[in-house]
Amino acid sequence: MAVPARVSLSFTTLLTLATQGTGIRYSLPPVSYAKAIDYWYGTCMLFLFAALLEFAVVNSYMRKSQKFDVLCNPNSNKAHAEDGALGYQTRASISKYPQVKTAKTIVEKVFAYRSLCLEFAQKATRIDQLSRILFPLVFIVFNVTYWLYYKFFAAE
């Protein structure tokens, strides 16, 4: 996952949309009520912000999944380096999960780490897949509603 590129592209799009919206609003005569273009740009900004928020949640779950993936491989050098570098806060955050609390042996801990790794990865995948369907679908519904309203009902 290209995190820096995706975040940079999202923020660039957000700034571009804000700049275009401001430019268009200044070119229209000032009124005391919201114009159709304000609703359009507001909704587009909301969708863009929601996509950034969704990405942050998915990225957070994937990082948790990767942390447990490293911990469930006790033979790897990276796991020993991570275990030695784990601070008190990280150990406390890992031990808050019931699977880890009840694990007594190293084998049980490895299985607990593996199950948490898979659980967080599945959550991230589910959110990502749902967003791939839901975001475009809701935007299409918004577009149809917006254009039908302003084409046929607002003109009266």
ROTIRO-420928 format. One line per 4 residues: for each residue z, y, x of C-alpha. Coordinates in nm, 3 decimals. Last residue first. Layout:
BEGIN
Z/Y/X | ... $
This chain:
BEGIN
-1.102/2.651/-3.993 | -1.187/2.590/-3.626 | -0.849/2.425/-3.566 | -0.933/2.125/-3.782 $
-1.278/2.003/-3.669 | -1.333/2.053/-3.297 | -0.979/2.142/-3.195 | -0.821/1.850/-3.378 $
-1.091/1.600/-3.291 | -1.081/1.707/-2.926 | -0.705/1.677/-2.891 | -0.666/1.354/-3.086 $
-0.948/1.179/-2.898 | -0.823/1.309/-2.566 | -0.459/1.212/-2.633 | -0.563/0.862/-2.738 $
-0.773/0.832/-2.422 | -0.477/0.951/-2.213 | -0.250/0.695/-2.382 | -0.496/0.415/-2.299 $
-0.551/0.535/-1.942 | -0.175/0.544/-1.871 | -0.086/0.223/-2.059 | -0.323/-0.024/-1.895 $
-0.270/0.048/-1.527 | 0.090/0.141/-1.607 | 0.162/-0.207/-1.742 | 0.022/-0.363/-1.425 $
0.231/-0.138/-1.201 | 0.550/-0.191/-1.401 | 0.500/-0.568/-1.398 | 0.420/-0.575/-1.026 $
0.730/-0.374/-0.938 | 0.949/-0.594/-1.155 | 0.794/-0.907/-1.001 | 0.858/-0.780/-0.647 $
1.219/-0.698/-0.736 | 1.281/-1.046/-0.877 | 1.099/-1.223/-0.593 | 1.311/-1.055/-0.325 $
1.624/-1.109/-0.533 | 1.545/-1.482/-0.559 | 1.478/-1.501/-0.184 | 1.801/-1.319/-0.099 $
1.999/-1.556/-0.321 | 1.824/-1.859/-0.168 | 1.905/-1.728/0.182 | 2.265/-1.663/0.075 $
2.299/-2.017/-0.060 | 2.168/-2.155/0.269 | 2.408/-1.936/0.468 | 2.700/-2.078/0.273 $
2.927/-1.915/0.017 | 2.690/-1.742/-0.225 | 2.880/-1.605/-0.525 | 2.859/-1.240/-0.417 $
2.491/-1.268/-0.317 | 2.374/-1.392/-0.658 | 2.605/-1.144/-0.832 | 2.435/-0.844/-0.665 $
2.681/-0.587/-0.528 | 2.675/-0.758/-0.188 | 2.346/-0.596/-0.089 | 2.469/-0.242/-0.160 $
2.791/-0.310/0.033 | 2.600/-0.447/0.333 | 2.373/-0.142/0.323 | 2.669/0.097/0.303 $
2.857/-0.074/0.587 | 2.561/-0.057/0.820 | 2.300/-0.320/0.875 | 2.165/-0.287/1.229 $
2.285/-0.630/1.337 | 2.144/-0.787/1.024 | 1.816/-0.599/1.063 | 1.780/-0.711/1.426 $
1.866/-1.066/1.327 | 1.612/-1.054/1.042 | 1.348/-0.902/1.270 | 1.396/-1.182/1.520 $
1.310/-1.436/1.250 | 1.522/-1.745/1.201 | 1.733/-1.608/0.913 | 1.431/-1.538/0.690 $
1.603/-1.442/0.362 | 1.715/-1.107/0.504 | 1.363/-0.985/0.576 | 1.250/-1.073/0.223 $
1.560/-0.904/0.084 | 1.460/-0.574/0.246 | 1.096/-0.624/0.142 | 1.197/-0.665/-0.223 $
1.412/-0.355/-0.207 | 1.116/-0.166/-0.062 | 0.892/-0.302/-0.339 | 1.136/-0.188/-0.607 $
1.148/0.163/-0.462 | 0.769/0.179/-0.434 | 0.733/0.079/-0.799 | 0.981/0.349/-0.905 $
0.819/0.616/-0.688 | 0.470/0.521/-0.812 | 0.583/0.550/-1.172 | 0.725/0.896/-1.100 $
0.401/1.009/-0.939 | 0.204/0.874/-1.236 | 0.442/1.052/-1.476 | 0.387/1.380/-1.284 $
0.011/1.338/-1.319 | 0.039/1.258/-1.688 | 0.266/1.559/-1.749 | 0.032/1.785/-1.555 $
-0.260/1.668/-1.771 | -0.051/1.728/-2.084 | 0.037/2.081/-1.975 | -0.322/2.152/-1.877 $
-0.452/2.053/-2.221 | -0.171/2.219/-2.414 | -0.222/2.542/-2.223 | -0.600/2.516/-2.279 $
-0.539/2.505/-2.655 | -0.351/2.834/-2.636 | 0.024/2.881/-2.656 | 0.140/3.191/-2.842 $
0.215/3.551/-2.745 | -0.139/3.631/-2.636 | -0.290/3.756/-2.309 | -0.671/3.759/-2.293 $
-0.818/3.474/-2.093 | -0.907/3.504/-1.721 | -0.542/3.481/-1.621 | -0.499/3.151/-1.807 $
-0.805/3.003/-1.635 | -0.677/3.091/-1.291 | -0.330/2.954/-1.366 | -0.475/2.627/-1.492 $
-0.699/2.595/-1.189 | -0.408/2.651/-0.951 | -0.182/2.406/-1.134 | -0.453/2.141/-1.139 $
-0.519/2.190/-0.769 | -0.147/2.166/-0.690 | -0.108/1.843/-0.889 | -0.423/1.696/-0.737 $
-0.299/1.776/-0.387 | 0.038/1.626/-0.475 | -0.124/1.306/-0.598 | -0.358/1.279/-0.299 $
-0.071/1.328/-0.055 | 0.143/1.070/-0.234 | -0.138/0.814/-0.234 | -0.230/0.876/0.128 $
0.130/0.857/0.250 | 0.200/0.534/0.056 | -0.107/0.332/0.151 | 0.000/0.000/0.000 $
